[in-house]
Amino acid sequence: MASPLCIRGGRVLDPARGIDRVQDLWIADGRIAGLGEDAPADVRSHPQVEVIPVQGAVICPGLVDIHVHLREPGQEERETIETGTRAAARGGFTTVACMPNTAPPLDDRPRIEYVVRRARESGHARVFPIAAVTRGQMGETLTEIEDLIEAGAVAVSDDGKPVRNAEIMRRALELTGRLGVPVIQHAEDPDLKGDGVMHEGWTSTRLGMRGIPDVAESVMVARDALLAELTNGHVHVAHVSAARSTEIIRRAKARGIRMTAETAPHYLLLTDEAVQGYDPRAKMNPPLRSARDRDALIEAVVDGTIDCLATDHAPHTEIEKDSDFDSAPFGIVGLETALGLYVKALVEPKHLSLSELILRLTVNPCKILGLPGGTFEPGSPADVTVFDPSRRWTVRASEFASMGRNTPFEGWELPGQVLLTMVGGRVTYRPDAVPASAR
Ligand SMILES: [Zn+2]
């Protein structure tokens, strides 16, 4: 056995097993050995134990983000698998699932294998690719879904765009339902969206901007709920932004339809008012919506209608984002701010306990995509995140590991500083400030 590792004195949260107590976490040979006295004696009595003291901090299973854009292959001026996974580690994430809207899209086997290989070489996080639903994400012909899943894809999506054609969506759901993977839908009716650039409402009228109505999202969610019921397939709704969508998802779940959902931090903390200064960093798709939508989303996260919390990390170059609101691309980065933003949005106002938050960032996303991890079960890979929920830090995009600097949260003071991220027992992020000691 190589020198075991003891992460000492933190509050261990393992929501899958109902654990919330101060305890040492023991790691040996890249795997979880056990908690406190439950770790095997030969690990605890090993002559060379590396100790990382983390008193006052939270130790939880590595965070999992099932919605990121790593931009590789083809858009390396925005992000690479290297920089994107480094950003993940810095944000406390040990596992990400990446969207296929690269250039070219991840719609054939060699491209899926390329992402898997590059991620392994980079080594900052586990990366699970999501394959395209249709060839070239053109919405016309299904990809060889079974082959792509076999090559390592964990779901299919045409994210960036919706699967617009209901017949194609039906066939994708029939097929993936049999294979046991979800179709992740960027729920949007392209005709209702039109050439809108922000949420359609009082603010868009006042600013004289073209709006995207909330029903552009919700009609697609309703259609997909019906198709999921018909096919017994699994639809996962990406980045839910509208109150009406949460009502549909809640009813679908009550009917036993296999529908799951995620949202992103900005929808819980910002509204369309953030667009007032015409700042392109407040431009994303779906757009920031009304205060009523924001409140309904929080409620849906609390009652489990929205199963998990993602980021929709979408890096763009500064040149792309540094233009007027109308012509700037949609999307913001999210990996390095998500944990702090979620603590601020959900835990500080007491909507969720820390343990309930961690559940939505670990166990639930793993369940949706059938990913390993999410718990400290002895023997499982030592994917670990340590953070201090009360230590505050200031968002400085210039310090991001991501190549993307496009965040609307620049200068915000957030709780929840990440102190250590570990994948398979190997440290992937640890700021200098955290001391190590050996005994
Ligand atoms: Zn999307």
Boltz pocket constraint, residues with backbone or C-beta under 6 A from the ligand:
constraints:
  - pocket:
      binder: B
      contacts: [[A, 159], [A, 160], [A, 161], [A, 186], [A, 238], [A, 239], [A, 285], [A, 286]]
      max_distance: 6.0
